[in-house]
Amino acid sequence: MSRILIVDDHPLVRTGLAQLIGDCPDLEVCGEAGDMAEALKLVEVTQPDLAIIDLSLAGGSGLDLIERIRSRFKDVLMLVASMHDETLYAERVLAAGARGYINKQEAQDRIIQAVRQVLAGKVYLSQRMTERMLSGMVDARADKRDIDTLSNRELQVFELIGRGVTSGRIAERLNLSTKTIETHQARIKKKLGLGSAHELTQRAIRWIMEQGD
């Protein structure tokens, strides 16, 4: 029986995933975590075969968690289940060490298929994303191309700016200094060709709205 750890900061999501997995005789949930610190502790204690991870977590990001698990627990497979834009994040999570990406809107119907595919040593992506990666297609929108140039940390900062979080609060959430956040903001403005903090905020808000989030 394969052991599954669920990492999501929404209790209802964890409960729903646990019920779906619990209905499968070959799978069992060995633990549930709502933040990065708890997740790392449970990975060490429960030694799961696979961790299902959301990208938005209390105390850090899912991308950070994936990288930490990969460096400390090399035998643990990881599958991301998130509401974020798959075309922007799927390649990032694979590069970080995960073996698949599933959108939460599809999770109820396909999560077990995704789990079993990753446990079998394969990569799970939607057909649309698979075709995009195989064909090397690039989104025609200039905004998307520009945002693809941001590092994982810069993307985190950019997203929080778009959600109206101040620099000080961003620093607290990411456990960084305000000066470091300001440095990230300067790099983001340079990469996106923006001349002021106001332009950066407007661009970030527009991007959040485009995600429908």
C-alpha positions in Angstrom: 0.0 0.0 0.0 1.3 3.4 -1.0 1.5 6.1 1.7 0.3 9.6 0.8 0.9 12.9 2.6 -1.5 15.8 1.9 -0.1 19.3 2.2 -2.7 22.1 1.8 -3.6 25.1 4.0 -7.3 24.6 3.5 -8.8 21.9 5.9 -11.7 21.2 3.6 -9.4 20.5 0.7 -7.3 18.1 2.8 -10.5 16.4 3.9 -11.8 16.0 0.4 -8.5 14.6 -0.9 -8.2 12.2 2.1 -11.7 10.8 1.3 -10.9 10.2 -2.3 -7.6 8.5 -1.5 -9.2 6.6 1.4 -11.6 4.9 -1.0 -8.7 3.3 -2.8 -7.5 -0.1 -1.4 -4.0 0.4 -2.6 -3.5 3.9 -1.1 -3.6 5.4 2.4 -3.2 8.9 3.8 -0.3 8.8 6.3 -0.6 12.5 7.3 -2.0 16.0 6.7 -0.1 19.3 7.0 -1.2 22.9 6.6 2.1 24.7 6.4 5.7 24.1 5.4 7.2 23.4 8.9 4.5 20.8 9.7 4.9 19.3 6.2 8.7 18.8 6.6 8.2 17.3 10.1 5.6 14.8 8.8 7.7 13.8 5.8 10.5 12.9 8.2 8.2 11.1 10.7 5.8 9.3 8.3 8.2 8.7 5.3 5.4 8.9 2.6 5.8 7.5 -0.8 4.2 10.6 -2.3 3.3 14.1 -1.1 0.4 16.1 -2.7 1.4 19.7 -2.3 -0.4 23.0 -2.9 1.6 26.0 -4.0 0.1 28.5 -1.6 1.1 27.6 2.0 1.3 29.3 5.3 4.9 29.9 6.3 6.3 29.6 2.8 5.6 28.5 -0.8 5.0 25.1 -2.2 7.9 25.6 -4.5 10.2 26.1 -1.5 8.8 23.0 0.1 9.4 20.9 -3.0 13.0 22.0 -3.2 13.5 21.2 0.5 11.9 17.8 0.3 14.0 17.0 -2.8 17.2 17.9 -1.0 16.4 16.1 2.3 14.2 13.2 1.3 15.2 12.1 -2.2 12.9 9.0 -2.2 9.7 11.0 -1.7 7.7 11.7 -4.9 5.7 14.9 -5.2 2.6 15.9 -7.0 1.3 19.5 -7.0 -2.4 20.2 -6.8 -3.1 23.9 -7.1 -5.4 26.6 -8.5 -2.5 28.5 -10.0 -2.0 28.9 -13.8 -0.6 25.6 -15.0 1.1 27.1 -18.0 3.2 29.3 -15.7 3.9 26.9 -12.9 4.0 23.4 -14.3 7.5 23.7 -15.7 8.6 25.4 -12.5 7.4 22.7 -10.2 9.0 20.0 -12.4 12.3 21.9 -12.3 12.0 22.2 -8.5 11.6 18.4 -8.1 7.9 17.5 -8.4 6.7 14.8 -10.8 3.4 16.3 -11.8 0.9 19.1 -11.7 -2.9 18.9 -11.5 -5.3 21.8 -11.3 -7.6 21.6 -8.3 -10.6 22.1 -10.6 -9.8 18.8 -12.1 -8.5 17.1 -9.0 -11.8 15.4 -8.0 -12.0 13.5 -11.3 -8.3 12.9 -11.9 -6.3 13.0 -8.7 -6.2 9.2 -8.3 -5.0 8.8 -11.8 -2.4 11.5 -11.2 -1.2 9.9 -8.0 -0.9 6.4 -9.5 0.9 7.8 -12.6 3.5 9.5 -10.4 3.9 6.5 -8.1 4.6 4.5 -11.3 7.5 6.7 -12.0 5.9 8.8 -14.7 5.1 12.5 -15.0 1.6 13.7 -14.8 0.4 16.8 -16.6 -2.8 17.8 -18.4 -3.0 16.9 -22.1 -2.9 20.6 -22.9 0.2 21.2 -20.9 1.9 18.1 -22.3 1.2 19.2 -25.8 2.5 22.7 -25.0 5.8 21.4 -23.6 6.3 18.8 -26.4 5.7 21.3 -29.2 7.7 24.0 -27.5 4.8 26.5 -27.9 5.3 29.9 -26.3 2.4 32.0 -25.3 2.0 34.9 -27.7 1.1 37.5 -25.1 4.0 39.8 -24.2 2.9 39.9 -20.6 3.2 36.1 -20.2 6.6 36.0 -21.9 8.0 38.7 -19.6 6.7 37.0 -16.4 8.3 33.8 -17.5 11.6 35.5 -17.0 11.0 36.0 -13.3 12.7 33.7 -10.8 10.6 31.7 -8.4 11.2 34.2 -5.6 10.5 37.2 -7.8 7.3 35.6 -8.9 6.3 35.1 -5.3 6.9 38.8 -4.6 5.1 39.8 -7.8 2.0 37.8 -6.8 1.9 39.2 -3.3 2.2 42.8 -4.7 -0.8 42.0 -7.0 -2.8 40.9 -3.9 -2.2 44.2 -2.2 0.4 43.1 0.3 2.9 45.7 1.4 6.6 45.3 1.2 6.9 44.9 5.0 4.2 42.2 5.0 5.8 40.4 2.1 9.1 40.4 4.0 7.3 38.8 7.0 5.6 36.2 4.9 8.7 35.1 3.1 11.0 35.5 6.1 13.2 38.0 4.3 14.3 41.5 5.1 12.4 44.5 3.7 15.6 45.5 1.9 15.7 42.1 0.2 12.1 42.6 -1.0 13.0 46.0 -2.3 15.8 44.5 -4.3 13.5 41.8 -5.7 11.0 44.6 -6.7 13.8 46.5 -8.5 14.7 43.4 -10.4 11.1 42.7 -11.3 10.7 46.2 -12.6 13.8 45.9 -14.8 12.7 42.5 -16.2 9.2 43.8 -17.0 10.3 47.1 -18.3 8.5 49.1 -15.6 9.6 52.6 -14.5 7.9 53.0 -11.1 6.4 51.2 -8.1 3.0 52.3 -9.3 3.4 50.7 -12.7 4.7 47.5 -10.9 1.6 47.4 -8.7 -0.8 48.0 -11.6 0.9 45.3 -13.7 0.8 42.8 -10.8 -2.9 43.5 -10.1 -3.7 43.0 -13.7 -1.9 39.7 -13.8 -3.8 38.5 -10.7 -7.1 39.4 -12.4 -6.1 37.6 -15.5 -5.6 34.4 -13.4 -9.2 34.7 -12.2 -7.9 34.5 -8.7 
